[in-house]
Amino acid sequence: MSTKTNQDPFVSCMECRWATLMQWYENPVVAQCAVKGDRQVAASRRICKEYKKRADKPQIQHFDSYQQ
């Protein structure tokens, strides 16, 4: 028998400590995961086993060119 919790299983990379947040021009913020190495739209909600709540305010790197 499982116990129910009130915790929402969906999380956002914007709030995750493993995410490096980047934005090009006025496009949506992209999160690169330090654990998985993939990139996702940071504001999207998903289920992630690696999620850890960020302790600080998110810092977004802004780019004005697609050349890095």
KADA-V889026 format. One record per residue. N is the residue number from 1. RES is the residue in one letter. PHI is phi in whole degrees, -180 to 180 (NA if undefined). D_LAST is the distance of its C-alpha to the last C-alpha in whole Angstrom. Layout:
n | res | phi | d_last
N | RES | PHI | D_LAST
N | RES | PHI | D_LAST
//
This chain:
n | res | phi | d_last
1 | M | NA | 51
2 | S | -96 | 48
3 | T | -101 | 48
4 | K | -85 | 46
5 | T | -122 | 43
6 | N | -89 | 42
7 | Q | -75 | 39
8 | D | -71 | 36
9 | P | -74 | 35
10 | F | -92 | 32
11 | V | -128 | 29
12 | S | -122 | 25
13 | C | -62 | 22
14 | M | -59 | 22
15 | E | -103 | 25
16 | C | -98 | 24
17 | R | -68 | 23
18 | W | -85 | 21
19 | A | -91 | 18
20 | T | -97 | 15
21 | L | -100 | 15
22 | M | -136 | 12
23 | Q | -143 | 12
24 | W | -104 | 11
25 | Y | 53 | 14
26 | E | -105 | 17
27 | N | -73 | 16
28 | P | -59 | 18
29 | V | -71 | 16
30 | V | -109 | 15
31 | A | -113 | 16
32 | Q | -104 | 15
33 | C | -81 | 18
34 | A | -73 | 18
35 | V | -89 | 22
36 | K | -89 | 21
37 | G | 83 | 17
38 | D | -91 | 17
39 | R | -119 | 16
40 | Q | -139 | 18
41 | V | -68 | 19
42 | A | -63 | 20
43 | A | -82 | 23
44 | S | -66 | 24
45 | R | -99 | 27
46 | R | -153 | 28
47 | I | -97 | 30
48 | C | -143 | 28
49 | K | -73 | 30
50 | E | -89 | 27
51 | Y | -58 | 27
52 | K | -135 | 28
53 | K | -60 | 28
54 | R | -70 | 26
55 | A | -89 | 28
56 | D | -112 | 26
57 | K | -74 | 24
58 | P | -62 | 21
59 | Q | -110 | 18
60 | I | -107 | 15
61 | Q | -82 | 12
62 | H | -104 | 11
63 | F | -124 | 9
64 | D | -112 | 10
65 | S | -153 | 7
66 | Y | -84 | 6
67 | Q | -87 | 4
68 | Q | -113 | 0
//
